[in-house]
């Protein structure tokens, strides 16, 4: 594993407040979050893997009547989530080894699994499947092709990786998910 991949948790823990400021509260992902909600039963349970501060996505889901469980490795971000989204269950844990004794109608991994190495991303589909109720909907973001990119955040290396679309489709099928939509470079 690259040094940048190993440092991603520490980077977000050390710079939680600057990340929250940069993220802001605008729900740019509304069309995808609303689509997720529309595909689920009334008052669904949703797992947000890599929830960060819970804002704006987690808070929006809570306001829409979802039973939200947000999971993130950053205690600092989860503390912020608990303040901003008191109606959610906020858990400090590593999504790569997550073992909640609960399944969910929806699983969301928005801007999170791409911080994992390609091998860790492959393993995440077992984690998703283990936490998926029958007919669960999984929504996640990824890069456009198999690659590793290193960006910068607050002076630290910001790791991103992606598999290619064919491999993601294969992983979805292998773990009992059916592809409903795939959009490349969605702004």
Backbone torsions as a table, in degrees:
resi	resn	phi	psi	omega
1	UNK	NA	139.4	-179.4
2	UNK	-69.2	156.5	178.0
3	UNK	-59.7	-38.7	179.9
4	UNK	-62.8	-39.5	178.3
5	UNK	-65.7	-38.3	179.7
6	UNK	-67.9	-25.1	-174.3
7	UNK	-94.7	-2.4	-172.7
8	UNK	-61.5	-41.1	-179.8
9	UNK	-63.5	-47.9	179.5
10	UNK	-61.1	-38.6	179.9
11	UNK	-60.0	-46.6	179.5
12	UNK	-71.1	-32.4	177.8
13	UNK	-67.8	-45.7	-177.9
14	UNK	-69.0	-28.0	-173.3
15	UNK	-122.7	37.6	-178.8
16	UNK	-59.0	-48.4	-176.9
17	UNK	-65.3	-45.5	175.6
18	UNK	-60.3	-35.6	178.3
19	UNK	-65.2	-43.8	179.3
20	UNK	-60.8	-42.9	178.4
21	UNK	-61.4	-46.9	-179.6
22	UNK	-67.0	-37.2	-179.3
23	UNK	-64.9	-41.1	-179.7
24	UNK	70.2	-171.3	-176.2
25	UNK	-115.5	2.4	178.6
26	UNK	-71.7	129.1	-179.0
27	UNK	-90.3	78.5	-179.5
28	UNK	-67.0	-21.1	-176.5
29	UNK	-92.4	11.5	-171.4
30	UNK	-50.9	-43.2	-176.7
31	UNK	-61.4	-36.3	-179.9
32	UNK	-76.6	-39.0	179.1
33	UNK	-68.3	-41.7	176.9
34	UNK	-63.9	-39.4	178.3
35	UNK	-63.8	-40.8	176.2
36	UNK	-57.2	-50.6	-178.6
37	UNK	-58.9	-42.5	-178.5
38	UNK	-63.2	-27.2	-178.4
39	UNK	-85.4	-3.8	-174.3
40	UNK	-109.8	161.6	175.1
41	UNK	-67.2	169.5	177.6
42	UNK	-60.6	142.9	179.9
43	UNK	48.6	57.3	-176.0
44	UNK	-73.9	158.6	170.7
45	UNK	-93.6	134.2	-177.5
46	UNK	-132.1	134.4	172.5
47	UNK	-100.9	122.9	175.2
48	UNK	-106.1	99.5	-177.3
49	UNK	-85.5	112.7	-174.0
50	UNK	86.2	46.9	-171.7
51	UNK	-70.9	-18.4	-176.8
52	UNK	59.8	-135.2	-176.3
53	UNK	-80.5	-1.4	179.9
54	UNK	78.1	0.9	-177.8
55	UNK	-128.0	130.9	8.7
56	UNK	-94.4	-17.1	-169.6
57	UNK	-63.6	-53.4	-177.7
58	UNK	-59.3	-44.8	180.0
59	UNK	-63.0	-37.4	177.9
60	UNK	-64.2	-45.3	179.3
61	UNK	-61.8	-42.3	178.0
62	UNK	-61.2	-45.2	-179.9
63	UNK	-62.9	-26.3	178.7
64	UNK	-86.3	5.6	175.6
65	UNK	89.5	15.2	178.9
66	UNK	-85.0	144.6	172.3
67	UNK	-87.0	100.8	-171.3
68	UNK	-99.5	133.5	168.6
69	UNK	-118.2	113.5	178.4
70	UNK	-101.8	133.4	-178.5
71	UNK	-125.3	131.6	176.6
72	UNK	-152.1	152.9	179.3
73	UNK	-80.5	-15.0	-176.8
74	UNK	-90.5	108.6	175.3
75	UNK	-56.5	-38.8	-178.3
76	UNK	-62.3	-43.2	178.9
77	UNK	-70.9	-37.8	177.9
78	UNK	-65.8	-37.0	175.3
79	UNK	-59.4	-41.4	177.0
80	UNK	-65.3	-42.3	179.1
81	UNK	-60.1	-40.8	179.7
82	UNK	-62.8	-34.9	178.1
83	UNK	-73.6	-43.3	-175.2
84	UNK	-80.2	-30.9	-176.2
85	UNK	-129.3	66.9	-174.9
86	UNK	-62.6	-14.4	179.4
87	UNK	-83.0	-5.7	-179.2
88	UNK	-98.4	164.2	171.2
89	UNK	-99.9	121.1	-174.1
90	UNK	-115.3	122.6	-171.6
91	UNK	-122.5	130.1	172.7
92	UNK	-88.1	111.2	-179.7
93	UNK	-163.9	164.4	179.3
94	UNK	-96.2	116.4	-175.9
95	UNK	-59.0	-23.9	-178.5
96	UNK	-66.8	-24.5	-179.1
97	UNK	-124.6	21.9	-175.4
98	UNK	-61.1	132.2	178.7
99	UNK	-140.5	67.9	176.0
100	UNK	-79.7	144.0	178.3
101	UNK	-89.3	54.8	-175.5
102	UNK	-158.5	146.3	171.7
103	UNK	-110.7	162.0	-171.6
104	UNK	-129.9	148.5	175.3
105	UNK	-70.4	-34.2	-179.5
106	UNK	-134.3	145.3	175.8
107	UNK	-128.8	128.6	-177.5
108	UNK	-121.6	129.9	175.1
109	UNK	-132.9	72.8	-174.5
110	UNK	-89.9	120.6	179.6
111	UNK	53.5	41.6	-179.7
112	UNK	-129.4	-53.3	-173.5
113	UNK	-68.4	-16.9	177.8
114	UNK	-72.9	-3.8	171.6
115	UNK	-87.7	-1.8	178.9
116	UNK	-96.4	155.3	176.8
117	UNK	-66.0	161.7	177.1
118	UNK	-54.2	-43.4	179.7
119	UNK	-64.3	-40.6	177.6
120	UNK	-65.0	-37.0	177.0
121	UNK	-63.0	-42.4	177.9
122	UNK	-58.4	-42.0	-178.9
123	UNK	-69.2	-26.2	-179.1
124	UNK	-62.1	-27.9	-177.7
125	UNK	-67.1	-27.5	171.7
126	UNK	-68.7	-40.1	177.4
127	UNK	-63.4	-45.6	178.2
128	UNK	-59.0	-48.1	-177.2
129	UNK	-61.4	-39.0	-179.5
130	UNK	-64.8	-29.0	-177.2
131	UNK	-100.9	6.1	-177.2
132	UNK	-93.7	123.8	171.3
133	UNK	-71.1	165.4	175.7
134	UNK	-54.4	135.5	-179.6
135	UNK	65.3	23.0	178.5
136	UNK	-63.8	152.5	177.3
137	UNK	-109.9	130.9	178.0
138	UNK	-112.5	129.0	175.9
139	UNK	-125.2	127.6	177.9
140	UNK	-146.3	160.0	176.8
141	UNK	-110.1	150.8	179.5
142	UNK	-150.8	174.8	173.1
143	UNK	-79.5	174.4	-175.3
144	UNK	-81.5	-17.2	179.1
145	UNK	-158.2	170.2	179.9
146	UNK	-63.1	118.9	-179.2
147	UNK	-169.2	165.0	170.7
148	UNK	-127.8	129.1	179.8
149	UNK	-128.3	141.3	177.0
150	UNK	-116.5	115.1	176.1
151	UNK	-99.2	-158.2	-178.5
152	UNK	-141.0	137.7	174.7
153	UNK	-144.4	120.5	178.5
154	UNK	51.4	39.0	176.7
155	UNK	82.6	-0.6	179.6
156	UNK	-109.6	158.5	178.6
157	UNK	-73.4	126.9	-178.2
158	UNK	-108.6	106.2	-173.4
159	UNK	-80.6	134.4	172.8
160	UNK	-136.9	140.6	174.9
161	UNK	-143.1	158.3	177.5
162	UNK	-147.9	150.3	168.2
163	UNK	-91.9	175.2	174.3
164	UNK	-89.0	164.6	-174.4
165	UNK	-59.7	-37.8	-179.8
166	UNK	-61.8	-41.1	179.4
167	UNK	-69.7	-40.6	176.2
168	UNK	-59.3	-43.7	178.9
169	UNK	-60.5	-42.1	178.5
170	UNK	-62.7	-43.2	178.8
171	UNK	-65.3	-40.8	177.1
172	UNK	-59.2	-50.1	-178.6
173	UNK	-62.3	-45.2	-179.2
174	UNK	-58.0	-32.0	-175.8
175	UNK	-103.2	16.0	171.6
176	UNK	87.7	12.1	177.1
177	UNK	-99.8	152.7	177.7
178	UNK	-117.4	132.2	-179.0
179	UNK	-70.7	123.8	176.7
180	UNK	-100.6	-33.1	-178.2
181	UNK	-162.6	150.8	176.8
182	UNK	-149.1	120.8	-179.6
183	UNK	-122.9	125.4	180.0
184	UNK	-91.5	135.3	176.7
185	UNK	56.2	41.1	178.4
186	UNK	-70.2	119.9	-178.5
187	UNK	-69.8	NA	NA
